[in-house]
Amino acid sequence: MKRTITVIVLIYLLASGIAHADEHDGRHNLTGYYKSLLVSTQSTSTQEELFALTNRLRIKYNHAFNDNWQVYVALDNELILSDAGNTSDFAFTRSKMQDNTATLDWDKVSSDTGHRYSRHAVYRAYIKYYSPKLQAVIGKQAIDWGKMRFYSPIDLFNTPGPIDIEHDERVGADAINLNYAISDFSGINLIYIPGDHNSKQSYGAKIYKTIGTYDISLIAAEVRHNVSFGIAFDGYIKQAGLRGEITHNIFDNNREFARASIGVDYNVNDKIYILMEHFYNGGADDNDAASFLGDFNTARELLSLKKHLTSLWVQYKFTPLIDFNTYLIYDWEGESLALNPEVKYSLSESLDLTVGGQFFWGKSLSEFDSYNDLYYLQIQWYF
């Protein structure tokens, strides 16, 4: 832990020092944001009213040494004020700590009480090499293999949460990421994630090629002893986008099953955008709801509790500054529904306001019966 704190301090000093660099030097870039996210809901265990106010300052620093080499660092200071700290509802948040999700523990929790949770972390930190033929990224990074917006069988290293309010926030992987371009339209991507013991090691390979209007990928990976083989495609049918993913999975508990997603999206006009996806999870039969809801690693491994889920995203632009988004997921097997309407208003070039709610209906033991309705308000300032 002392070594981790030292690394964080050194990176902070590096990012702070660069702020005094020549403003006209295009190789230096210091940006970031401040976010305040207020959530109101009920406890899943006691049904008591709960609130959580997340305040996050993220500082992002990018420096290009030359045309081939660059370094990128993103640092988080996060304070969560809530009355959920002593409840089981907060277990999922704690399970996202890097000692549970990553090879290198670059998190530091300075306060963890019933009402205050304060965390300082390295969100991203990597060095990147680029040439037309070879690209290499080493460090804490996002590895985005997936094509889907909601449930992605192939997004094995940075799995998204389909109903996450902060959908763009992904836990980073401490990886060696190599990409070799065989031609302008084909290549191979190799991933290696070391671990302090074998169960945490992960690695994968992806071969990709553009055929006509479609990008085709073949993947093979082992992620924490779970093996996956798959294929993905992303392209167009006339004016509509069409994408899909299929994997064959062999888990370390001897379960063997298939997963598949297919989706289509279409811009109706300048104001209306529609996306629809369907997800099949052949490994959902034995999934445990308590572990799924309480542990981040389990949730991203299992993906869902039920086999068939259809997702819909409809966006309507009232004006260039105001978007209305509706996200919907229907569980056909358990007959449950998640609905997330949201309004986003760009108050200025650097200030966004988002207001939304998540509403759940369903039978007992369905995909969404354990969730409670929630409301959220978010203000985000970019600099």
Secondary structure by P-SEA (a helix, b strand, c coil): caaaaaaaaaaaaaaaaaccccccccccccccbbbbbbbbbbbcccccbbbbbbbbbbbbbbbbcccccbbbbbbbbbbbbccccccccaaaaaaacccccccccccccccccccbbbbbbccccbbbbbcccbbbbccbbbbbccccccccccccccccccccccccbbbbbbcbbbbbccccccbbbbbbbbcccccccccbbbbbbbcccbbbbbbccccccbbbbbbbbbbbcccccccbbbbbbbcccccccccccccccccccccbbbbbbbbbbcccccccaaaaaccaaaaaaacccccbbbbbbbbbcccccbbbbbbbbbbcccccbbbbbbccccccccbbbbbbbbbbbbcccccccccccccbbbbbbcc
